[in-house]
Structure formats: structure tokens, C-alpha cells
Amino acid sequence: MEIPSSLTFEDSVTATFKYASHNQIELTEKNAIAISLLAQCNPYYISSILESEWPKRDFSSFSGIVNTFANEIIDKKSDLHRTWLENINSTLSKVNDKYARKILLMLSKERGKEYARDEIMKEIEWPEDKEADLEKTFKIDLWRLDF
């Protein structure tokens, strides 16, 4: 059975209570909602928060929940941190072209920022004589996308 990467909000809160119960953690409804929202209704993130082995984990307040989740992100021994590293490494290993890698890293630094084409070209130091190659780099094969 495949676990969805995102649940409905109601299912997420239910899953949060189930994970908490399984891990013998008492949660208020307010804190279960906070965990669901912080985890963006993602069951993996919910389980990562509630299965944290961090000695200072705290599910009694919003700040405790945020600190516990933050620790899971930055602790190099946590499952969540290692999974993110595996995903990043897997993605980067598939991006062999040095310019494509520069573009990926540039865009990931400021995810909300929109870049003009000339900004990208300047940032990655793209030679002007390779303009046609840049076109190929940005093309999306619409036939392979799942809608």
C-alpha cells in the first residue's frame, strides 16, 4: 500500500493523534493541529516529529514542537535529515551538466524569487555562444509530465 505524500487536513490531524498514541505521547488538539500544519499534512514529517529521539523533544507547546521539528531537520543522525540528504544527492547526481547544477542551486537558494533569463545567465556565467544550449536546458518535455 502506498502512503500518500500529503493528507487532507482532517486526515492529517487524525494521523497525528494515531502517531502520538502509538508513541505514547499525549497531545492537545491545538498541538496536534500545530504538528499537522507544521508538517504540511505530510505523514512522513508527522512521524518524524513524533518519533524524534531528541532528548529535548517537547510536544507540550508550539515552540517545543517547532524546536523538535527543527532539530530533526538539522540533526545529521535523524532519519529526516538523512532522507533529505539522500533526495538532494539523488537529484544532484542526475543533474550532470555543470550549468544545470548551478541553475538548480541558484534557484533553491531563494525559492520564492523569480529570475529573468539574463540574471540566470549572468549568475551562472553562461557563455553567450551557448544560448541554444540554454534553450535546451529549460525545455520541458510535456509528454512526460503527469497531470
Phi and psi restraints in degrees (value plus and minus 20) as a CYANA .aco file:
   2 GLU   PHI    -106.8   -66.8
   2 GLU   PSI     114.6   154.6
   3 ILE   PHI    -112.9   -72.9
   3 ILE   PSI     106.0   146.0
   4 PRO   PHI     -86.3   -46.3
   4 PRO   PSI     130.7   170.7
   5 SER   PHI     -97.6   -57.6
   5 SER   PSI     -34.5     5.5
   6 SER   PHI    -167.4  -127.4
   6 SER   PSI     117.7   157.7
   7 LEU   PHI    -126.6   -86.6
   7 LEU   PSI     145.0   185.0
   8 THR   PHI     -85.9   -45.9
   8 THR   PSI     141.8   181.8
   9 PHE   PHI     -78.9   -38.9
   9 PHE   PSI     -65.2   -25.2
  10 GLU   PHI     -82.8   -42.8
  10 GLU   PSI     -64.5   -24.5
  11 ASP   PHI     -85.5   -45.5
  11 ASP   PSI     -53.6   -13.6
  12 SER   PHI     -85.3   -45.3
  12 SER   PSI     -64.0   -24.0
  13 VAL   PHI     -85.1   -45.1
  13 VAL   PSI     -61.4   -21.4
  14 THR   PHI     -81.1   -41.1
  14 THR   PSI     -65.7   -25.7
  15 ALA   PHI     -82.3   -42.3
  15 ALA   PSI     -58.6   -18.6
  16 THR   PHI     -80.0   -40.0
  16 THR   PSI     -65.7   -25.7
  17 PHE   PHI     -84.2   -44.2
  17 PHE   PSI     -57.6   -17.6
  18 LYS   PHI     -87.6   -47.6
  18 LYS   PSI     -64.1   -24.1
  19 TYR   PHI     -81.9   -41.9
  19 TYR   PSI     -61.9   -21.9
  20 ALA   PHI     -82.3   -42.3
  20 ALA   PSI     -65.4   -25.4
  21 SER   PHI     -81.5   -41.5
  21 SER   PSI     -65.4   -25.4
  22 HIS   PHI     -78.8   -38.8
  22 HIS   PSI     -56.5   -16.5
  23 ASN   PHI    -114.4   -74.4
  23 ASN   PSI      -9.2    30.8
  24 GLN   PHI      35.6    75.6
  24 GLN   PSI      29.1    69.1
  25 ILE   PHI    -136.3   -96.3
  25 ILE   PSI     109.5   149.5
  26 GLU   PHI    -108.4   -68.4
  26 GLU   PSI     110.2   150.2
  27 LEU   PHI    -148.2  -108.2
  27 LEU   PSI     123.2   163.2
  28 THR   PHI    -101.8   -61.8
  28 THR   PSI     142.4   182.4
  29 GLU   PHI     -81.9   -41.9
  29 GLU   PSI     -59.2   -19.2
  30 LYS   PHI     -79.3   -39.3
  30 LYS   PSI     -63.1   -23.1
  31 ASN   PHI     -94.5   -54.5
  31 ASN   PSI     -51.8   -11.8
  32 ALA   PHI     -84.9   -44.9
  32 ALA   PSI     -60.5   -20.5
  33 ILE   PHI     -84.4   -44.4
  33 ILE   PSI     -62.3   -22.3
  34 ALA   PHI     -80.9   -40.9
  34 ALA   PSI     -63.1   -23.1
  35 ILE   PHI     -84.0   -44.0
  35 ILE   PSI     -63.7   -23.7
  36 SER   PHI     -80.8   -40.8
  36 SER   PSI     -64.2   -24.2
  37 LEU   PHI     -88.4   -48.4
  37 LEU   PSI     -64.5   -24.5
  38 LEU   PHI     -81.7   -41.7
  38 LEU   PSI     -57.1   -17.1
  39 ALA   PHI    -103.3   -63.3
  39 ALA   PSI     -17.8    22.2
  40 GLN   PHI      34.2    74.2
  40 GLN   PSI      17.8    57.8
  41 CYS   PHI      40.5    80.5
  41 CYS   PSI       2.5    42.5
  42 ASN   PHI    -113.8   -73.8
  42 ASN   PSI      99.0   139.0
  43 PRO   PHI     -81.6   -41.6
  43 PRO   PSI     -51.9   -11.9
  44 TYR   PHI     -85.7   -45.7
  44 TYR   PSI     -63.5   -23.5
  45 TYR   PHI     -86.9   -46.9
  45 TYR   PSI     -59.3   -19.3
  46 ILE   PHI     -79.3   -39.3
  46 ILE   PSI     -68.9   -28.9
  47 SER   PHI     -85.3   -45.3
  47 SER   PSI     -56.3   -16.3
  48 SER   PHI     -82.1   -42.1
  48 SER   PSI     -60.4   -20.4
  49 ILE   PHI     -86.7   -46.7
  49 ILE   PSI     -70.9   -30.9
  50 LEU   PHI     -97.5   -57.5
  50 LEU   PSI     -37.7     2.3
  51 GLU   PHI    -122.0   -82.0
  51 GLU   PSI      -5.6    34.4
  52 SER   PHI     -77.4   -37.4
  52 SER   PSI     117.5   157.5
  53 GLU   PHI    -122.2   -82.2
  53 GLU   PSI     -11.1    28.9
  54 TRP   PHI     -82.6   -42.6
  54 TRP   PSI     106.6   146.6
  55 PRO   PHI     -79.3   -39.3
  55 PRO   PSI     -46.0    -6.0
  56 LYS   PHI    -116.3   -76.3
  56 LYS   PSI      -8.1    31.9
  57 ARG   PHI     -76.0   -36.0
  57 ARG   PSI     123.3   163.3
  58 ASP   PHI    -169.1  -129.1
  58 ASP   PSI      99.7   139.7
  59 PHE   PHI    -131.3   -91.3
  59 PHE   PSI      -5.1    34.9
  60 SER   PHI    -110.2   -70.2
  60 SER   PSI     -32.4     7.6
  61 SER   PHI    -165.9  -125.9
  61 SER   PSI     142.6   182.6
  62 PHE   PHI     -81.9   -41.9
  62 PHE   PSI     -64.7   -24.7
  63 SER   PHI     -84.0   -44.0
  63 SER   PSI     -55.4   -15.4
  64 GLY   PHI     -84.7   -44.7
  64 GLY   PSI     -59.8   -19.8
  65 ILE   PHI     -86.3   -46.3
  65 ILE   PSI     -64.8   -24.8
  66 VAL   PHI     -81.9   -41.9
  66 VAL   PSI     -64.8   -24.8
  67 ASN   PHI     -84.1   -44.1
  67 ASN   PSI     -58.1   -18.1
  68 THR   PHI     -84.6   -44.6
  68 THR   PSI     -65.6   -25.6
  69 PHE   PHI     -84.2   -44.2
  69 PHE   PSI     -62.4   -22.4
  70 ALA   PHI     -80.1   -40.1
  70 ALA   PSI     -60.5   -20.5
  71 ASN   PHI     -83.4   -43.4
  71 ASN   PSI     -59.9   -19.9
  72 GLU   PHI     -82.6   -42.6
  72 GLU   PSI     -51.9   -11.9
  73 ILE   PHI     -93.7   -53.7
  73 ILE   PSI     -61.9   -21.9
  74 ILE   PHI    -115.0   -75.0
  74 ILE   PSI     -38.0     2.0
  75 ASP   PHI     -93.0   -53.0
  75 ASP   PSI      94.2   134.2
  76 LYS   PHI     -84.3   -44.3
  76 LYS   PSI     -32.8     7.2
  77 LYS   PHI    -117.8   -77.8
  77 LYS   PSI     -26.6    13.4
  78 SER   PHI     -96.4   -56.4
  78 SER   PSI     131.6   171.6
  79 ASP   PHI     -81.0   -41.0
  79 ASP   PSI     -61.0   -21.0
  80 LEU   PHI     -82.8   -42.8
  80 LEU   PSI     -67.2   -27.2
  81 HIS   PHI     -80.5   -40.5
  81 HIS   PSI     -65.9   -25.9
  82 ARG   PHI     -85.4   -45.4
  82 ARG   PSI     -58.5   -18.5
  83 THR   PHI     -84.1   -44.1
  83 THR   PSI     -63.9   -23.9
  84 TRP   PHI     -81.1   -41.1
  84 TRP   PSI     -63.4   -23.4
  85 LEU   PHI     -82.1   -42.1
  85 LEU   PSI     -62.2   -22.2
  86 GLU   PHI     -80.4   -40.4
  86 GLU   PSI     -64.0   -24.0
  87 ASN   PHI     -84.4   -44.4
  87 ASN   PSI     -63.2   -23.2
  88 ILE   PHI     -84.7   -44.7
  88 ILE   PSI     -66.4   -26.4
  89 ASN   PHI     -82.6   -42.6
  89 ASN   PSI     -59.7   -19.7
  90 SER   PHI     -82.9   -42.9
  90 SER   PSI     -63.9   -23.9
  91 THR   PHI     -84.8   -44.8
  91 THR   PSI     -67.3   -27.3
  92 LEU   PHI     -85.8   -45.8
  92 LEU   PSI     -53.0   -13.0
  93 SER   PHI     -88.8   -48.8
  93 SER   PSI     -44.6    -4.6
  94 LYS   PHI    -101.5   -61.5
  94 LYS   PSI     -38.8     1.2
  95 VAL   PHI    -117.3   -77.3
  95 VAL   PSI      68.5   108.5
  96 ASN   PHI    -103.6   -63.6
  96 ASN   PSI     -53.6   -13.6
  97 ASP   PHI     -84.5   -44.5
  97 ASP   PSI     109.2   149.2
  98 LYS   PHI     -84.3   -44.3
  98 LYS   PSI     -52.2   -12.2
  99 TYR   PHI     -93.7   -53.7
  99 TYR   PSI     -58.4   -18.4
 100 ALA   PHI     -83.3   -43.3
 100 ALA   PSI     -59.9   -19.9
 101 ARG   PHI     -84.1   -44.1
 101 ARG   PSI     -62.0   -22.0
 102 LYS   PHI     -81.8   -41.8
 102 LYS   PSI     -61.0   -21.0
 103 ILE   PHI     -83.6   -43.6
 103 ILE   PSI     -66.8   -26.8
 104 LEU   PHI     -78.7   -38.7
 104 LEU   PSI     -66.9   -26.9
 105 LEU   PHI     -86.1   -46.1
 105 LEU   PSI     -59.4   -19.4
 106 MET   PHI     -83.0   -43.0
 106 MET   PSI     -66.9   -26.9
 107 LEU   PHI     -88.3   -48.3
 107 LEU   PSI     -51.4   -11.4
 108 SER   PHI     -96.5   -56.5
 108 SER   PSI     -40.5    -0.5
 109 LYS   PHI     -86.9   -46.9
 109 LYS   PSI     -61.5   -21.5
 110 GLU   PHI    -149.9  -109.9
 110 GLU   PSI      59.4    99.4
 111 ARG   PHI     -80.2   -40.2
 111 ARG   PSI     -50.5   -10.5
 112 GLY   PHI    -105.6   -65.6
 112 GLY   PSI     -30.9     9.1
 113 LYS   PHI    -102.2   -62.2
 113 LYS   PSI     120.5   160.5
 114 GLU   PHI    -123.2   -83.2
 114 GLU   PSI     115.5   155.5
 115 TYR   PHI    -131.1   -91.1
 115 TYR   PSI     120.0   160.0
 116 ALA   PHI     -99.0   -59.0
 116 ALA   PSI     136.4   176.4
 117 ARG   PHI     -75.0   -35.0
 117 ARG   PSI     -63.7   -23.7
 118 ASP   PHI     -87.3   -47.3
 118 ASP   PSI     -50.8   -10.8
 119 GLU   PHI     -84.7   -44.7
 119 GLU   PSI     -63.0   -23.0
 120 ILE   PHI     -83.3   -43.3
 120 ILE   PSI     -67.3   -27.3
 121 MET   PHI     -80.3   -40.3
 121 MET   PSI     -61.0   -21.0
 122 LYS   PHI     -88.1   -48.1
 122 LYS   PSI     -64.6   -24.6
 123 GLU   PHI     -81.5   -41.5
 123 GLU   PSI     -60.9   -20.9
 124 ILE   PHI    -112.6   -72.6
 124 ILE   PSI     -17.3    22.7
 125 GLU   PHI      36.7    76.7
 125 GLU   PSI      28.7    68.7
 126 TRP   PHI     -96.7   -56.7
 126 TRP   PSI     106.0   146.0
 127 PRO   PHI     -86.5   -46.5
 127 PRO   PSI     114.3   154.3
 128 GLU   PHI     -79.2   -39.2
 128 GLU   PSI     -48.2    -8.2
 129 ASP   PHI     -93.8   -53.8
 129 ASP   PSI     -23.4    16.6
 130 LYS   PHI    -127.2   -87.2
 130 LYS   PSI       3.1    43.1
 131 GLU   PHI     -75.0   -35.0
 131 GLU   PSI     -60.8   -20.8
 132 ALA   PHI     -83.0   -43.0
 132 ALA   PSI     -56.2   -16.2
 133 ASP   PHI     -86.0   -46.0
 133 ASP   PSI     -56.0   -16.0
 134 LEU   PHI     -83.0   -43.0
 134 LEU   PSI     -60.0   -20.0
 135 GLU   PHI     -75.7   -35.7
 135 GLU   PSI     -66.2   -26.2
 136 LYS   PHI     -83.8   -43.8
 136 LYS   PSI     -57.7   -17.7
 137 THR   PHI     -82.3   -42.3
 137 THR   PSI     -57.6   -17.6
 138 PHE   PHI    -109.5   -69.5
 138 PHE   PSI     -30.0    10.0
 139 LYS   PHI     -86.1   -46.1
 139 LYS   PSI     121.3   161.3
 140 ILE   PHI    -133.8   -93.8
 140 ILE   PSI     109.6   149.6
 141 ASP   PHI    -100.5   -60.5
 141 ASP   PSI      75.0   115.0
 142 LEU   PHI     -83.2   -43.2
 142 LEU   PSI     -44.0    -4.0
 143 TRP   PHI     -89.6   -49.6
 143 TRP   PSI     -41.2    -1.2
 144 ARG   PHI    -116.6   -76.6
 144 ARG   PSI     -27.2    12.8
 145 LEU   PHI     -98.3   -58.3
 145 LEU   PSI     122.2   162.2
 146 ASP   PHI    -114.7   -74.7
 146 ASP   PSI      97.1   137.1
